[in-house]
Amino acid sequence: MTGKHFVGCVDKEAFYGAFSKSPYKFKHFNINFIGVYVDGPPVPQNPLELDFSKDQYIRTYQTLFVGIDRIGQDRGILISRKEYKDSNIYYLDLTSHRIYVLQENI
C-alpha cells in the first residue's frame, strides 16, 4: 500500500449514494488521531494527532500542502484553515522513498 493517499470521511448515507447527501462533504467526526500501522509500529510517521475542539489540527492541514507539492511555495491550496476545520481531508505519504528515509533515521 505504498504511494500518496488522501483520506476523507463522509456520512454513511453519502457513502452509499443518497441523493440528499454529498459524497464530497468531508467531516472530521471528532477524530483524535489518524495513522497507518504495519506489524505494530507506525509507518512512515507517527500518527497525526488532532483536537478540533481546541483548534489543534494545523499539522494535518499542512500535510495537504505536502501532498500537492505546495509546501514552501507562495501559493495556497484554495482551502482556508476555517474551511479545513469544517470539512477536511487527510494526506498520508506512504511512498517507498519516505519509508526508506524514515527507516534509515531510526
N, C-alpha and C positions, 0 to 999 in steps of 0.2 A: 504494500500500500504506500509506495513512495510517490512523491510529487507534491504539488501545491493543492491544498484543499480549502475551500470556503464552505463553512457550515452555518446554516441558518435554521432557526426553529420557528415553526408556524403552528397555528391551531390545527387540531386533528381534522376538523371539518374542511379546512382549506387544503390540507394534505390529500384528503380523499376526493377533492374536486367539487365541493359545494359551490354553486354559482354565487352565493351570497358572501363568500369569503375569498380574499385574495391570497394566492399561494406565494406572493411576493411581499406580504406584510409580515416581516420577521419580528419576533418578540423575544425579549430576554428571559421571560418566565422566572425571574429572580435566580438565575443560575449563579452559583458562587465560585465555580471553577470549571475549566474545560482543558482537557489534555488527552494525550494518547499514551498508552502504556503498552509495552511489549515485554512479555515474560517478567513483569514486576516493575522495572524502572520506567520512568517517563522518557519518551523519545519524541523529538530530538531535544526538547527543552522541558523545563519544569512547567507544570500546568499554569495556565493564566488564571489568576485569582481576581474575583470581582465582588463588589458590593454596591449594587445600584442604589440602595437607599442612602448610602454615604457618598455617592458620586465617585466611586473608586472603580473606574472602568477604562481609564485612559490607555493603559498598556494594550488592551485588546483593540482599542480604536487605532493605535499606532501600528498594529500588525497589518491593518489594511493598507497602509502606505507601503509597507514592505512587500506585501502580496502583489501589488500592481506597480512595483518599481518606482514609487514616488518619494521614498524616504530621502531626506536631504535635498530635495528639489524645491524650487519656488513655484510649485503647482499643487493645487489641492486635489481632493478626491470627490468633490461635489457632494459630500455628506458632512454636515456640521456635527460637532460633538453633541449638540442637543438632539439632532435627528438620529444620531447613532444610539443615544441612550434610549430613545423611544422605540426604535426599530433597528435592531442591529444584526450583524453577521460576523462570524469569527473566521480568522485565517490561521491555518496550521501548515507550516512548511515541513514536509516530510521528504524533501529531496535527498537523495543519497549523499550529495556533497555536504549538506548541512549535518546529516547524521554522522558522516565521517569526521568532520571538523570537531563536532561535539565529543566523539569518542576519543579523538587524539588529545583533547584537553583534559580528559578525566584522569 
